[in-house]
């Protein structure tokens, strides 16, 4: 992985953690700890960091301006780290994010966030389709149990799918060399 590959934090918003509209995402505390460790690693290395925020439909807990919409404060986003909006699964559908990635890096991105089988999956595939090399932090994306599968089973299934599609999947510890 290049030393300039930017980190993109996908949809880790208040509504994923506060338990108001739905239960907190599975293993929320560990997900936040891993995301914070990767964010700190990126900052130490001088890598650009950006956040992506899902803009839900009116009435949705992730709708612009709703309490669940903001980037989760526990992540510690700092001034100068941009936030890009999206209303579909693929973060790379946002032309401003694509331009930021192009200016920030050299054809690679590091991804983490929520929801594993939705926006993280769509963004991973969107980045690969745009010719980017992708590293997914395999223990820093999360989801809820669904369809009879636990969150851990869904995450493991998605990590395997990411690798099959051509992305590199690494753990927080390996990436940050903890």
SVG drawing of the C-alpha trace seen along z (x, -y; Angstrom):
<svg xmlns="http://www.w3.org/2000/svg" viewBox="-41 -23 46 41">
<polyline fill="none" stroke="black" stroke-width="0.4" points="0.0,0.0 1.3,-3.4 2.1,-5.9 -0.5,-8.4 -3.5,-6.2 -6.3,-8.2 -8.6,-6.8 -12.3,-7.0 -14.7,-6.5 -18.1,-5.4 -21.4,-6.2 -20.2,-5.9 -23.0,-8.3 -24.7,-9.0 -27.8,-6.9 -25.5,-3.8 -24.5,-4.1 -27.0,-6.1 -29.8,-3.4 -32.5,-6.0 -34.0,-4.8 -32.6,-1.3 -30.3,0.7 -26.6,-0.2 -24.6,1.5 -23.2,4.9 -20.0,4.7 -20.2,0.9 -17.5,0.3 -15.0,2.4 -15.9,1.0 -15.3,-2.6 -12.1,-1.5 -10.8,0.0 -11.9,-2.9 -10.2,-5.4 -7.0,-3.3 -7.0,-3.4 -7.9,-7.1 -5.0,-7.8 -2.7,-5.7 -3.6,-7.6 -3.1,-11.0 0.3,-9.9 1.4,-8.9 0.1,-12.1 -2.5,-10.4 -5.6,-12.3 -8.8,-11.3 -12.3,-11.9 -15.7,-11.0 -18.8,-10.0 -22.2,-10.6 -25.4,-8.9 -28.1,-11.4 -31.3,-9.5 -34.8,-10.3 -37.0,-12.8 -38.2,-11.1 -35.3,-8.7 -33.1,-8.8 -30.1,-9.5 -31.9,-12.4 -30.0,-15.6 -30.4,-17.6 -31.8,-14.7 -30.0,-13.8 -28.7,-10.5 -27.2,-12.2 -24.0,-13.6 -20.7,-11.8 -20.3,-10.0 -18.5,-12.4 -16.5,-9.6 -14.5,-9.2 -12.9,-12.6 -13.2,-14.1 -10.9,-17.2 -11.1,-20.4 -9.8,-20.0 -11.1,-16.4 -13.9,-16.8 -17.3,-15.1 -18.9,-14.0 -22.6,-13.2 -24.2,-10.4 -27.8,-9.2 -26.9,-5.8 -24.7,-3.0 -21.6,-3.8 -19.7,-6.7 -17.8,-7.0 -21.0,-8.1 -20.1,-11.5 -18.0,-13.3 -16.5,-15.6 -15.2,-12.5 -13.7,-11.1 -12.0,-14.4 -10.7,-14.5 -9.4,-11.0 -7.6,-11.8 -6.0,-14.9 -5.1,-13.2 -3.7,-9.9 -2.2,-7.8 -4.9,-5.5 -5.5,-3.7 -7.9,-4.0 -8.3,-2.5 -12.0,-1.9 -13.8,-1.2 -17.3,-2.0 -20.9,-0.8 -22.9,1.1 -20.7,4.0 -23.0,5.6 -24.5,2.4 -22.6,-0.9 -19.1,0.6 -19.7,3.3 -21.1,0.8 -18.3,-1.6 -15.6,1.1 -17.1,2.3 -17.5,-1.3 -13.8,-2.1 -12.6,1.1 -14.8,0.3 -13.2,-3.1 -9.7,-1.4 -8.7,-2.2 -6.7,0.2 -8.7,0.9 -7.7,1.9 -10.6,2.7 -10.0,2.8 -11.7,6.1 -12.4,5.6 -13.3,1.9 -16.6,2.2 -19.8,3.3 -23.4,4.3 -26.4,5.7 -27.6,9.4 -29.8,10.1 -31.5,12.9 -30.5,15.5 -26.8,14.5 -24.9,12.9 -23.1,9.6 -19.8,11.5 -20.9,14.0 -22.0,11.2 -18.7,9.4 -16.7,12.5 -18.7,13.2 -18.2,9.6 -14.4,9.8 -14.2,12.9 -16.3,11.2 -14.0,8.1 -10.9,10.3 -12.6,12.2 -13.4,8.9 -9.7,7.8 -9.6,5.7 -7.0,6.3 -8.5,7.1 -6.4,6.4 -7.0,6.2 -6.6,3.1 -3.6,4.6 -1.8,5.5 -2.6,2.2 -1.5,0.1 1.2,2.6 0.0,2.7"/>
</svg>
